[in-house]
């Protein structure tokens, strides 16, 4: 292994991994809070956090068959990296770690680790999805600065809804967009991998971390900013508008 250091006081030179570190460290600190963790509990927690991060969807192979590519698939394809779920419990006990020498203590620490992971998952998912949206907006540039992009027909996106199990991601295909009377795109019609059609607001949809090369080029092309004619019928599906 050969280490290559960046210049001191220049963290932006390691932008890729610095972003990943921040997305892991900040939610982890907030999830642990003021609790004291036993060494084995901390090791288990770190391993699970690593599993959650390496199971995030980078892009998709086949939407209809729910085939996605995750970082872990380059080493262990189709591997599950998560501990099982437990029932929700609003009480979160703070404790000082003891020796794990009895069944009751083992179960207690195991359940505590799962609770901490669930907290980490909610924080990490929110911050990760926000970073995806910010990254996409930075890529779309114009003479007047950054632009917002509306979802496009045929695009695969991540859905952010409450109740999604830890470590799971919900992918949808955009079938069309709905234009309101002011010409703004507020809602879209999406299709699940099972073929079910749903209406969802655009603020719960997020782009994948890795898009098609053609999509990337289109987003950065000035010709892609042409606006299609808007129909005032708010309920009619039509082609998305590049804003």
C-alpha positions as CSV (number, residue, x, y, z in Angstrom):
1,X,0.0,0.0,0.0
2,X,1.3,3.4,-1.0
3,X,0.0,6.5,0.8
4,X,-0.3,9.8,-1.1
5,X,-0.9,12.8,1.1
6,X,-2.7,16.0,-0.1
7,X,-1.4,19.5,0.8
8,X,-2.1,20.5,4.3
9,X,-4.9,23.0,4.9
10,X,-6.4,22.0,1.5
11,X,-9.2,19.5,2.3
12,X,-11.0,20.2,-1.0
13,X,-8.2,18.3,-2.8
14,X,-9.6,15.2,-1.3
15,X,-13.2,16.1,-2.1
16,X,-14.5,12.7,-3.0
17,X,-13.4,10.8,0.2
18,X,-13.9,13.9,2.4
19,X,-17.5,13.9,1.4
20,X,-17.9,10.2,2.3
21,X,-16.2,10.8,5.6
22,X,-18.5,13.6,6.5
23,X,-21.6,11.6,5.5
24,X,-20.5,8.8,7.8
25,X,-19.0,10.7,10.8
26,X,-21.7,13.3,11.4
27,X,-24.7,10.9,11.5
28,X,-22.7,8.4,13.6
29,X,-21.9,11.1,16.2
30,X,-25.5,12.2,16.4
31,X,-26.7,8.6,16.6
32,X,-24.4,7.6,19.5
33,X,-25.1,10.9,21.4
34,X,-23.8,10.8,25.0
35,X,-23.8,7.0,25.4
36,X,-20.8,5.0,26.4
37,X,-20.2,2.1,24.2
38,X,-18.4,-1.1,25.0
39,X,-15.5,-1.9,22.6
40,X,-17.3,-4.9,21.0
41,X,-20.5,-2.8,20.7
42,X,-18.6,0.0,19.0
43,X,-16.8,-2.5,16.6
44,X,-20.2,-4.0,15.7
45,X,-21.7,-0.6,15.1
46,X,-18.9,0.6,12.9
47,X,-19.2,-2.6,10.8
48,X,-22.9,-2.1,10.4
49,X,-22.4,1.6,9.4
50,X,-19.9,0.4,6.9
51,X,-22.5,-2.0,5.5
52,X,-25.2,0.7,5.2
53,X,-22.8,3.0,3.4
54,X,-21.5,0.3,1.0
55,X,-25.1,-0.9,0.2
56,X,-26.2,2.5,-1.1
57,X,-27.3,2.4,-4.8
58,X,-24.8,3.9,-7.2
59,X,-26.8,3.2,-10.4
60,X,-29.1,0.5,-11.9
61,X,-28.6,-2.3,-14.4
62,X,-32.2,-3.3,-14.9
63,X,-35.1,-1.4,-13.3
64,X,-37.7,-4.0,-14.1
65,X,-35.8,-6.7,-12.3
66,X,-34.7,-4.4,-9.4
67,X,-31.0,-4.9,-10.3
68,X,-28.8,-2.1,-8.9
69,X,-25.1,-1.6,-8.4
70,X,-23.8,-0.9,-4.9
71,X,-20.1,-0.3,-3.8
72,X,-20.1,-3.7,-2.2
73,X,-21.1,-5.5,-5.4
74,X,-17.6,-5.0,-6.8
75,X,-16.2,-7.2,-4.0
76,X,-19.2,-9.3,-2.8
77,X,-22.0,-9.3,-5.3
78,X,-25.6,-9.7,-4.1
79,X,-24.4,-9.8,-0.4
80,X,-26.7,-8.7,2.4
81,X,-24.7,-6.5,4.9
82,X,-27.3,-5.7,7.5
83,X,-28.3,-6.9,11.0
84,X,-32.1,-7.8,11.4
85,X,-34.6,-5.2,12.4
86,X,-36.3,-5.0,15.8
87,X,-39.5,-3.5,17.0
88,X,-39.6,0.2,17.6
89,X,-39.0,1.4,21.1
90,X,-39.2,5.1,22.0
91,X,-37.1,4.6,25.2
92,X,-33.3,4.9,24.7
93,X,-31.4,4.0,27.8
94,X,-28.0,5.6,28.5
95,X,-25.7,3.2,30.2
96,X,-22.1,2.5,31.2
97,X,-20.7,-0.6,29.4
98,X,-20.2,-3.8,31.3
99,X,-18.7,-7.2,30.5
100,X,-20.8,-9.2,28.0
101,X,-20.7,-12.3,30.1
102,X,-24.4,-13.2,30.3
103,X,-27.2,-13.8,27.8
104,X,-29.2,-10.9,29.1
105,X,-26.3,-8.5,28.7
106,X,-25.6,-9.8,25.2
107,X,-29.2,-9.3,24.2
108,X,-29.2,-5.8,25.7
109,X,-26.2,-4.7,23.8
110,X,-27.4,-6.2,20.6
111,X,-30.7,-4.4,20.9
112,X,-29.0,-1.2,21.8
113,X,-26.7,-1.5,18.7
114,X,-29.8,-2.0,16.5
115,X,-31.5,1.1,18.0
116,X,-28.4,3.2,17.3
117,X,-28.2,1.9,13.8
118,X,-31.8,2.9,13.1
119,X,-31.1,6.4,14.3
120,X,-27.9,6.5,12.2
121,X,-29.9,5.3,9.1
122,X,-32.5,8.1,9.4
123,X,-29.8,10.8,9.7
124,X,-27.6,9.3,7.0
125,X,-30.4,8.8,4.5
126,X,-31.5,12.4,4.9
127,X,-28.0,13.8,4.5
128,X,-27.1,11.5,1.7
129,X,-30.2,12.3,-0.4
130,X,-29.6,16.0,0.2
131,X,-26.1,15.7,-1.0
132,X,-27.3,13.9,-4.2
133,X,-29.7,16.8,-5.0
134,X,-27.0,19.4,-4.3
135,X,-24.5,17.6,-6.5
136,X,-27.0,17.5,-9.4
137,X,-27.8,21.2,-9.1
138,X,-24.1,22.0,-9.1
139,X,-23.6,20.1,-12.4
140,X,-26.3,22.1,-14.2
141,X,-24.8,25.5,-14.9
142,X,-25.7,28.4,-17.1
143,X,-24.5,32.0,-17.6
144,X,-26.8,33.0,-14.7
145,X,-25.5,30.4,-12.4
146,X,-26.9,27.1,-11.1
147,X,-30.2,25.9,-12.4
148,X,-32.8,23.5,-10.9
149,X,-33.7,20.5,-13.0
150,X,-37.0,18.8,-13.0
151,X,-37.3,15.0,-13.2
152,X,-37.5,13.7,-16.8
153,X,-39.6,11.0,-18.3
154,X,-37.9,7.6,-18.2
155,X,-35.4,8.7,-15.5
156,X,-34.8,6.4,-12.5
157,X,-34.9,8.1,-9.2
158,X,-34.7,7.3,-5.5
159,X,-37.9,7.8,-3.4
160,X,-37.6,9.3,0.1
161,X,-40.6,8.2,2.2
162,X,-41.0,7.4,5.9
163,X,-41.1,3.8,7.0
164,X,-38.5,2.5,4.6
165,X,-36.5,-0.3,6.4
166,X,-32.9,0.4,7.4
167,X,-30.5,-0.1,4.5
168,X,-33.2,-0.4,1.9
169,X,-33.7,2.0,-1.0
170,X,-36.8,2.5,-3.2
171,X,-36.3,3.1,-6.9
172,X,-38.9,4.4,-9.2
173,X,-39.2,5.1,-13.0
174,X,-40.7,8.5,-13.9
175,X,-43.5,8.1,-16.4
176,X,-44.5,11.7,-16.8
177,X,-44.8,15.1,-15.1
178,X,-47.8,17.3,-14.3
179,X,-47.7,21.0,-14.9
180,X,-49.7,23.4,-12.7
181,X,-51.5,26.6,-13.9
182,X,-48.3,28.6,-13.3
183,X,-46.3,26.3,-15.6
184,X,-44.4,24.8,-12.7
185,X,-43.7,21.0,-12.3
186,X,-44.9,20.0,-8.8
187,X,-46.0,16.4,-9.2
188,X,-44.9,13.4,-11.3
189,X,-46.3,10.0,-12.1
190,X,-43.9,7.2,-11.2
191,X,-43.8,3.5,-11.8
192,X,-42.6,0.9,-9.3
193,X,-40.6,-2.2,-10.4
194,X,-43.9,-4.2,-10.0
195,X,-45.6,-1.9,-12.6
196,X,-47.8,0.1,-10.1
197,X,-48.4,3.7,-11.0
198,X,-48.2,6.4,-8.3
199,X,-48.4,10.2,-8.1
200,X,-45.6,11.8,-6.0
201,X,-44.4,15.4,-5.4
202,X,-41.0,16.1,-6.9
203,X,-39.5,17.1,-3.6
204,X,-39.4,13.4,-2.5
205,X,-37.5,12.2,-5.6
206,X,-33.7,12.2,-5.8
207,X,-31.3,11.4,-8.6
208,X,-29.0,8.4,-8.5
209,X,-25.3,9.0,-7.5
210,X,-24.1,7.8,-11.0
211,X,-26.2,8.8,-14.1
212,X,-25.9,7.8,-17.7
213,X,-23.2,9.5,-19.7
214,X,-25.8,10.7,-22.2
215,X,-27.9,12.3,-19.4
216,X,-24.8,14.0,-18.0
217,X,-23.9,15.5,-21.3
218,X,-27.4,16.6,-21.9
219,X,-27.6,18.4,-18.6
220,X,-24.5,20.4,-19.3
221,X,-25.5,21.3,-22.9
222,X,-26.9,24.7,-23.6
223,X,-29.3,23.2,-26.1
224,X,-31.0,21.2,-23.3
225,X,-32.3,24.5,-21.8
226,X,-35.0,24.9,-24.5
227,X,-38.4,25.1,-22.9
228,X,-41.3,23.1,-24.4
229,X,-44.6,24.7,-24.9
230,X,-46.7,24.5,-21.7
231,X,-50.3,23.4,-21.7
232,X,-52.4,24.9,-19.0
233,X,-54.3,21.7,-18.3
234,X,-53.0,20.8,-14.8
235,X,-54.0,17.2,-15.0
236,X,-52.5,16.3,-18.3
237,X,-49.2,14.4,-18.5
238,X,-46.7,15.8,-20.9
239,X,-42.9,15.9,-21.5
240,X,-40.9,17.4,-18.7
241,X,-39.5,20.9,-19.0
242,X,-35.7,21.6,-18.7
243,X,-35.5,24.6,-16.4
